Amino acid sequence: MPREKVVKVWDEREVVYSPKMWAILWEKREKALKIMERLKDFDPHVYGSVARGDVRKDSDIDIIIPYKVPSFLVELALEGLVLRRRIVMATPWHLIKGHIEIDEETTVTFPLINPSDREIEFYKWGGMLDIWGVKTKERLPGVNKKLILIVPTEKGHIEQEVVGRESEVAKLLGVSIELVEERVKILTRRDSIGRTGIYLNEEVPDWMSFEEALKMIADRDSNVRRKVRERGGI
């Protein structure tokens, strides 16, 4: 799929959803809820377009557990659904996460080290909705990959540019201004130089736990080892 680029909206734009788009949203929400019900003991949240509402047919369903939890408990809750397991780290300075792929569009993510407040804010930036919000058909504002603020309405959503509205966006989303400024800088830079890749994206063998796989990676990678020591992993 082509990389989404940062776009300039300048003035706000209203998008009215078609019956087909509403149907896609509720179908993805229903699918997310079934998985979140299995994970209800771990405060699961759906984030991104499924939380905001601005979905497409090919939109991913991304579910996050917002704190460190033993991986075997997550896998036990998802027994029979696990397709693939990966350990992911965007850069040497970012959170180390476990990814459980349910199918080609659905992923459950959980930290393998204790996350910082800023790292949890990252999910709120894109829209982060708990299980009750999914059940009650709530929709939350958030920023998409094109750096556009999506504000839900009864008919669809309003789109607004983030650049120039950083303080307003931070307040609306309940995140720090520093996070907004950081995301603007990263996404506009990525747009000009292109995506630089991901630091770590390693599949976990069926016979190995996430924690065992992380220890093996940490033994050979000083950046991972340092992060684990700082944040209480393994």
Phi, psi and omega per residue, in radians:
M1 nan 2.366 -3.107
P2 -1.067 2.562 3.126
R3 -1.184 2.346 3.118
E4 -1.370 2.360 -3.105
K5 -1.788 2.667 3.012
V6 -1.140 2.315 3.132
V7 -2.113 2.770 3.108
K8 -1.772 2.101 3.130
V9 -1.717 -0.627 -3.131
W10 1.136 -1.244 3.076
D11 -1.728 2.742 3.136
E12 -1.249 2.664 -3.105
R13 -2.307 2.359 3.108
E14 -1.680 2.360 3.079
V15 -2.040 2.147 3.108
V16 -1.749 2.201 -3.084
Y17 -1.360 2.461 3.025
S18 -1.408 2.821 3.060
P19 -0.959 -0.609 3.129
K20 -1.136 -0.713 -3.136
M21 -1.174 -0.720 3.067
W22 -1.053 -0.711 -3.127
A23 -1.109 -0.721 3.107
I24 -1.093 -0.755 -3.141
L25 -1.055 -0.902 -3.082
W26 -1.179 -0.529 3.075
E27 -1.150 -0.760 3.122
K28 -1.212 -0.643 3.085
R29 -1.092 -0.749 -3.138
E30 -1.093 -0.724 3.110
K31 -1.130 -0.754 3.115
A32 -1.084 -0.734 -3.080
L33 -1.088 -0.672 3.131
K34 -1.058 -0.681 3.124
I35 -1.305 -0.719 3.139
M36 -1.115 -0.584 3.088
E37 -1.074 -0.653 3.089
R38 -1.164 -0.504 -3.069
L39 -1.782 0.270 -2.961
K40 -1.033 -0.432 3.124
D41 -1.278 -0.174 -3.039
F42 -2.025 0.344 3.089
D43 0.940 0.960 -3.113
P44 -1.227 2.582 3.064
H45 -2.289 2.507 2.945
V46 -1.675 2.463 -3.106
Y47 -2.358 2.852 -3.132
G48 1.581 -2.615 -3.013
S49 -1.102 -0.535 3.128
V50 -1.200 -0.500 3.056
A51 -1.370 -0.642 -3.107
R52 -1.401 -0.748 -3.122
G53 2.042 -0.261 -3.059
D54 -1.474 1.027 -3.043
V55 -1.502 2.774 2.915
R56 -2.127 3.006 -3.133
K57 -1.053 -0.576 -3.099
D58 -1.673 0.228 3.119
S59 -1.169 2.434 3.104
D60 -1.334 2.715 2.998
I61 -1.874 1.885 -3.059
D62 -1.956 2.119 -3.117
I63 -2.042 2.320 -3.104
I64 -2.127 2.386 2.893
I65 -1.692 2.088 -2.910
P66 -1.514 0.339 3.070
Y67 -2.683 2.857 -3.108
K68 -1.233 2.306 3.135
V69 -2.499 2.508 3.104
P70 -0.943 2.286 -3.017
S71 -1.097 -0.521 -3.086
F72 -1.156 -0.504 3.109
L73 -1.208 -0.695 3.102
V74 -1.137 -0.806 -3.118
E75 -1.152 -0.613 3.105
L76 -1.129 -0.710 3.120
A77 -1.148 -0.529 -3.098
L78 -1.765 0.319 -3.082
E79 -0.923 2.267 3.136
G80 1.585 -0.125 -3.102
L81 -1.923 -0.226 -2.964
V82 -1.303 2.139 3.094
L83 -1.676 -0.937 3.130
R84 -2.483 2.742 3.116
R85 -2.267 2.345 -3.122
R86 -2.426 2.694 2.937
I87 -1.900 2.242 -3.003
V88 -2.253 2.465 3.074
M89 -2.579 2.080 -3.016
A90 -1.155 -0.850 3.084
T91 -2.482 2.961 3.109
P92 -1.074 -0.194 -3.105
W93 -1.792 -0.031 -3.042
H94 -1.761 3.045 -3.119
L95 -1.140 2.461 3.020
I96 -1.620 2.167 -3.001
K97 -2.220 2.619 2.933
G98 -1.651 2.359 3.075
H99 -2.030 2.195 2.991
I100 -1.951 1.986 3.131
E101 -1.535 2.143 3.139
I102 -1.498 -0.738 3.032
D103 -2.737 -2.933 -3.025
E104 -1.176 -0.314 -3.119
E105 -2.018 -0.104 -2.975
T106 -2.141 2.192 -3.119
T107 -2.353 2.402 2.997
V108 -1.859 2.210 -3.106
T109 -2.032 2.451 3.074
F110 -2.581 2.513 -3.117
P111 -1.208 2.452 3.031
L112 -1.721 -0.100 2.985
I113 -2.328 2.902 -3.120
N114 -1.184 2.135 -3.105
P115 -1.341 2.638 3.044
S116 -1.471 2.886 3.088
D117 -1.038 -0.680 -3.137
R118 -1.093 -0.666 -3.120
E119 -1.205 -0.583 3.049
I120 -1.281 -0.620 3.070
E121 -1.015 -0.552 3.140
F122 -0.982 -0.693 -3.137
Y123 -1.277 -0.628 3.075
K124 -1.120 -0.560 3.098
W125 -0.991 -0.712 -3.116
G126 -1.565 -0.125 -3.056
G127 1.799 2.089 -3.012
M128 -2.432 1.961 -2.965
L129 -2.091 2.288 -3.120
D130 -1.432 3.120 -3.014
I131 -1.135 -0.608 3.115
W132 -1.168 -0.701 3.108
G133 -1.084 -0.654 3.099
V134 -1.160 -0.753 -3.125
K135 -1.101 -0.627 -3.074
T136 -1.648 0.140 3.103
K137 1.082 0.543 3.046
E138 -1.230 2.649 3.031
R139 -2.301 2.461 -3.051
L140 -2.032 2.621 3.024
P141 -1.229 2.710 3.106
G142 -3.046 2.982 -3.095
V143 -1.883 2.318 -3.130
N144 -1.535 -3.105 -3.066
K145 -1.244 -0.247 3.077
K146 -1.550 0.109 -3.137
L147 1.160 0.698 3.074
I148 -2.005 2.275 3.061
L149 -1.337 2.200 3.104
I150 -1.825 2.059 3.124
V151 -1.999 1.931 -3.077
P152 -1.084 2.542 3.026
T153 -2.299 3.021 3.126
E154 -1.111 -0.550 -3.086
K155 -1.645 -0.275 -3.072
G156 2.926 -1.929 3.069
H157 -2.757 2.862 3.010
I158 -1.842 2.391 3.068
E159 -1.862 2.337 3.108
Q160 -2.382 2.593 3.082
E161 -1.288 2.466 3.127
V162 -1.437 -0.759 -3.100
V163 -1.051 2.214 -3.084
G164 1.625 -0.203 3.128
R165 -2.158 0.460 -2.997
E166 -0.954 -0.823 -3.120
S167 -1.127 -0.742 3.125
E168 -1.086 -0.752 -3.139
V169 -1.143 -0.758 3.131
A170 -1.020 -0.782 -3.133
K171 -1.143 -0.764 -3.126
L172 -1.092 -0.717 -3.066
L173 -1.532 -0.205 -3.114
G174 1.259 0.636 3.118
V175 -2.161 2.949 -3.125
S176 -1.324 2.637 3.065
I177 -1.088 -0.542 3.126
E178 -1.095 -0.688 3.116
L179 -1.140 -0.771 -3.136
V180 -1.051 -0.813 -3.140
E181 -1.105 -0.658 3.117
E182 -1.139 -0.794 -3.117
R183 -1.155 -0.677 3.085
V184 -1.062 -0.794 -3.129
K185 -1.092 -0.797 -3.094
I186 -1.155 -0.807 -3.058
L187 -1.254 -0.630 3.095
T188 -1.254 -0.616 3.093
R189 -1.174 -0.732 3.116
R190 -1.078 -0.641 -3.138
D191 -1.138 -0.578 -3.086
S192 -1.502 -0.569 -3.080
I193 -1.929 -0.169 -3.133
G194 1.594 2.861 -3.140
R195 -1.197 2.381 -3.072
T196 -1.740 0.067 3.101
G197 1.682 3.104 -3.116
I198 -2.054 2.482 -3.017
Y199 -1.202 -0.754 -3.075
L200 -2.445 2.242 3.081
N201 -2.661 1.476 -2.961
E202 -2.100 2.255 3.132
E203 -1.273 2.448 3.124
V204 -1.676 2.155 3.135
P205 -1.049 2.659 -3.111
D206 -0.997 -0.585 -3.035
W207 -1.542 0.068 -3.052
M208 -2.136 2.481 3.072
S209 -1.380 2.849 3.063
F210 -1.029 -0.732 -3.098
E211 -1.141 -0.694 3.093
E212 -1.141 -0.730 3.127
A213 -1.135 -0.693 3.115
L214 -1.130 -0.678 3.109
K215 -1.087 -0.721 3.115
M216 -1.104 -0.723 3.121
I217 -1.155 -0.750 -3.132
A218 -1.109 -0.595 3.140
D219 -1.107 -0.484 -3.080
R220 -1.870 -0.207 -3.044
D221 -2.181 1.968 -3.064
S222 -1.159 -0.556 3.117
N223 -1.149 -0.760 3.106
V224 -1.173 -0.752 -3.132
R225 -1.039 -0.761 3.138
R226 -1.107 -0.738 -3.127
K227 -1.135 -0.724 3.129
V228 -1.100 -0.739 3.140
R229 -1.151 -0.663 -3.131
E230 -1.205 -0.598 -2.950
R231 -1.986 0.143 3.054
G232 1.245 0.815 3.093
G233 -1.541 2.985 3.075
I234 1.111 nan nan
